Amino acid sequence: MDDPECIGGAIFVKKTKIKDTDNIVYLYKFDEQNFKLKEGDQAYDVTSDLSFGKITKIDEIKDDENYIELTISSKRISKVGEPPKLFDFGPGRVVDTGAIRRALELFIETYAEGNK
């Protein structure tokens, strides 16, 4: 993925349960790339179009050894499933397009029926 907004091709390394919480940390490794994501952003996978908690840590060590960590609750996992093994981190949806789509469909139907 060649997008300066994203961290593409992050490969799953391990998961760790945080003691005394229902949170689980997933660690991913990625090659060096330019990106605008930061710790605290949502962990949004652009491929599956799902959000998996929050980005809690980004370590840029060297070209082929960089790590990104996301934290997700067990409750969220039961809703969306476990994060993918190959994660394409992105900024998430900017706008929920559902309302816009419905309004446009209504406008087209009304216009087509001659009710301008």
C-alpha positions in Angstrom: 0.0 0.0 0.0 1.5 3.3 -1.1 -0.4 5.9 0.9 1.2 8.5 3.2 -1.8 8.3 5.4 -1.4 4.6 6.1 0.9 1.9 7.5 0.5 -0.9 5.0 1.5 -4.5 5.1 1.9 -4.8 8.9 2.5 -8.4 9.8 1.1 -9.9 13.1 3.9 -10.8 15.6 2.1 -11.6 18.9 -0.8 -10.9 21.2 -0.7 -10.3 24.9 -3.5 -10.1 27.4 -3.2 -7.1 29.8 -3.5 -8.4 33.3 -6.6 -7.4 35.4 -8.3 -5.9 32.3 -10.3 -7.2 29.4 -7.9 -5.6 26.9 -5.6 -7.4 24.5 -2.5 -5.9 22.8 -1.6 -7.0 19.3 1.9 -6.3 18.0 2.6 -5.9 14.3 5.9 -5.5 12.4 6.2 -3.2 9.3 8.8 -2.0 6.9 9.9 1.6 6.9 7.4 3.9 5.2 6.1 7.4 5.5 2.9 7.7 7.5 0.8 10.2 9.4 -0.8 7.9 11.9 0.1 8.4 15.5 -0.4 6.8 18.9 -3.9 7.3 20.1 -5.4 7.1 16.6 -8.0 4.4 16.0 -6.6 1.1 14.7 -8.6 1.0 11.4 -7.9 -1.7 8.8 -8.6 -0.2 5.4 -8.9 -3.7 3.8 -11.6 -5.0 6.0 -13.1 -1.6 6.6 -13.2 -2.2 10.4 -11.9 -0.5 13.5 -10.0 -2.6 16.0 -9.4 -0.4 19.1 -6.6 2.1 19.4 -3.0 2.4 18.3 -1.1 2.5 21.6 2.5 2.4 20.4 4.7 3.0 17.3 8.4 2.1 17.4 10.5 3.1 14.4 13.8 1.2 14.9 15.3 0.6 11.4 14.3 0.0 7.8 12.9 -3.5 8.3 12.2 -3.5 12.0 9.4 -1.2 12.9 6.5 -2.1 15.2 3.0 -0.9 15.8 0.8 -1.9 18.7 -2.9 -1.8 19.0 -5.1 -2.4 22.1 -8.6 -3.8 21.7 -11.1 -4.9 24.3 -12.5 -8.4 24.5 -15.9 -6.9 24.0 -14.8 -5.3 20.7 -13.3 -8.6 19.6 -16.6 -10.4 20.2 -18.3 -7.8 18.0 -15.8 -7.5 15.0 -13.5 -10.6 15.5 -9.8 -10.6 15.9 -7.6 -8.2 14.0 -6.2 -9.6 10.7 -2.8 -11.2 10.5 -1.9 -8.7 7.7 -3.1 -5.3 8.8 -3.3 -2.2 6.6 -3.6 0.7 9.2 -5.4 3.7 7.9 -7.0 6.9 9.2 -10.5 5.4 9.1 -13.7 6.8 7.7 -13.7 10.5 7.5 -17.5 10.8 7.0 -20.3 8.3 7.4 -21.6 8.2 3.8 -24.8 6.4 4.6 -26.9 9.5 5.3 -25.5 11.2 2.2 -26.3 8.1 0.0 -29.8 7.9 1.4 -30.4 11.6 0.7 -29.1 11.4 -2.8 -31.3 8.3 -3.5 -34.4 10.2 -2.2 -33.5 13.2 -4.4 -33.1 11.1 -7.5 -36.4 9.2 -6.9 -38.3 12.4 -6.2 -36.8 14.0 -9.3 -37.5 11.0 -11.5 -41.1 11.0 -10.4 -41.4 14.7 -11.5 -41.8 16.1 -8.0 -39.2 18.8 -8.3 
